[in-house]
């Protein structure tokens, strides 16, 4: 699998996750979005970036 395919899989996984979250009641949805935010923030911080 090349980089483009991996990116599309991650994009699809995110969309699937968002669809599941949106189907939840409001209180559950808020907690799920908070968890998703934390997960994405950890992934972003763990990804090597280019120096500023």
ChimeraX commands (.cxc) that place a marker at each C-alpha (Angstrom):
marker #1 position 0.00,0.00,0.00 radius 0.5
marker #1 position 1.46,3.36,-0.94 radius 0.5
marker #1 position 1.16,6.66,0.92 radius 0.5
marker #1 position -1.89,7.84,-1.02 radius 0.5
marker #1 position -3.81,4.64,-0.28 radius 0.5
marker #1 position -2.90,4.85,3.41 radius 0.5
marker #1 position -4.08,8.47,3.51 radius 0.5
marker #1 position -7.40,7.53,1.87 radius 0.5
marker #1 position -7.87,4.67,4.37 radius 0.5
marker #1 position -7.25,7.05,7.28 radius 0.5
marker #1 position -9.65,9.58,5.72 radius 0.5
marker #1 position -12.29,6.85,5.33 radius 0.5
marker #1 position -11.73,5.69,8.91 radius 0.5
marker #1 position -12.20,9.25,10.16 radius 0.5
marker #1 position -15.40,9.67,8.17 radius 0.5
marker #1 position -16.73,6.36,9.51 radius 0.5
marker #1 position -15.89,7.45,13.04 radius 0.5
marker #1 position -17.65,10.78,12.53 radius 0.5
marker #1 position -20.74,9.04,11.17 radius 0.5
marker #1 position -20.89,6.80,14.24 radius 0.5
marker #1 position -20.44,9.79,16.55 radius 0.5
marker #1 position -23.14,11.81,14.79 radius 0.5
marker #1 position -25.63,8.96,15.29 radius 0.5
marker #1 position -25.23,9.16,19.08 radius 0.5
marker #1 position -27.33,11.18,21.55 radius 0.5
marker #1 position -25.95,14.66,22.27 radius 0.5
marker #1 position -24.24,13.90,25.60 radius 0.5
marker #1 position -22.58,10.79,24.20 radius 0.5
marker #1 position -21.63,12.68,21.04 radius 0.5
marker #1 position -19.87,15.42,23.04 radius 0.5
marker #1 position -17.82,12.86,24.95 radius 0.5
marker #1 position -16.97,10.99,21.73 radius 0.5
marker #1 position -15.80,14.20,20.03 radius 0.5
marker #1 position -13.63,14.98,23.06 radius 0.5
marker #1 position -12.07,11.51,22.84 radius 0.5
marker #1 position -11.56,11.85,19.09 radius 0.5
marker #1 position -9.90,15.24,19.59 radius 0.5
marker #1 position -7.49,13.77,22.15 radius 0.5
marker #1 position -6.67,10.85,19.85 radius 0.5
marker #1 position -6.01,13.08,16.85 radius 0.5
marker #1 position -3.93,15.51,18.93 radius 0.5
marker #1 position -1.73,12.64,20.20 radius 0.5
marker #1 position -1.27,11.37,16.63 radius 0.5
marker #1 position -0.37,14.84,15.42 radius 0.5
marker #1 position 2.15,15.36,18.22 radius 0.5
marker #1 position 3.71,11.94,17.55 radius 0.5
marker #1 position 4.12,12.61,13.82 radius 0.5
marker #1 position 7.51,14.01,12.94 radius 0.5
marker #1 position 7.09,17.40,11.32 radius 0.5
marker #1 position 9.29,19.86,9.57 radius 0.5
marker #1 position 11.11,22.35,11.79 radius 0.5
marker #1 position 9.76,25.90,11.78 radius 0.5
marker link #1:1,2 radius 0.2
marker link #1:2,3 radius 0.2
marker link #1:3,4 radius 0.2
marker link #1:4,5 radius 0.2
marker link #1:5,6 radius 0.2
marker link #1:6,7 radius 0.2
marker link #1:7,8 radius 0.2
marker link #1:8,9 radius 0.2
marker link #1:9,10 radius 0.2
marker link #1:10,11 radius 0.2
marker link #1:11,12 radius 0.2
marker link #1:12,13 radius 0.2
marker link #1:13,14 radius 0.2
marker link #1:14,15 radius 0.2
marker link #1:15,16 radius 0.2
marker link #1:16,17 radius 0.2
marker link #1:17,18 radius 0.2
marker link #1:18,19 radius 0.2
marker link #1:19,20 radius 0.2
marker link #1:20,21 radius 0.2
marker link #1:21,22 radius 0.2
marker link #1:22,23 radius 0.2
marker link #1:23,24 radius 0.2
marker link #1:24,25 radius 0.2
marker link #1:25,26 radius 0.2
marker link #1:26,27 radius 0.2
marker link #1:27,28 radius 0.2
marker link #1:28,29 radius 0.2
marker link #1:29,30 radius 0.2
marker link #1:30,31 radius 0.2
marker link #1:31,32 radius 0.2
marker link #1:32,33 radius 0.2
marker link #1:33,34 radius 0.2
marker link #1:34,35 radius 0.2
marker link #1:35,36 radius 0.2
marker link #1:36,37 radius 0.2
marker link #1:37,38 radius 0.2
marker link #1:38,39 radius 0.2
marker link #1:39,40 radius 0.2
marker link #1:40,41 radius 0.2
marker link #1:41,42 radius 0.2
marker link #1:42,43 radius 0.2
marker link #1:43,44 radius 0.2
marker link #1:44,45 radius 0.2
marker link #1:45,46 radius 0.2
marker link #1:46,47 radius 0.2
marker link #1:47,48 radius 0.2
marker link #1:48,49 radius 0.2
marker link #1:49,50 radius 0.2
marker link #1:50,51 radius 0.2
marker link #1:51,52 radius 0.2
view
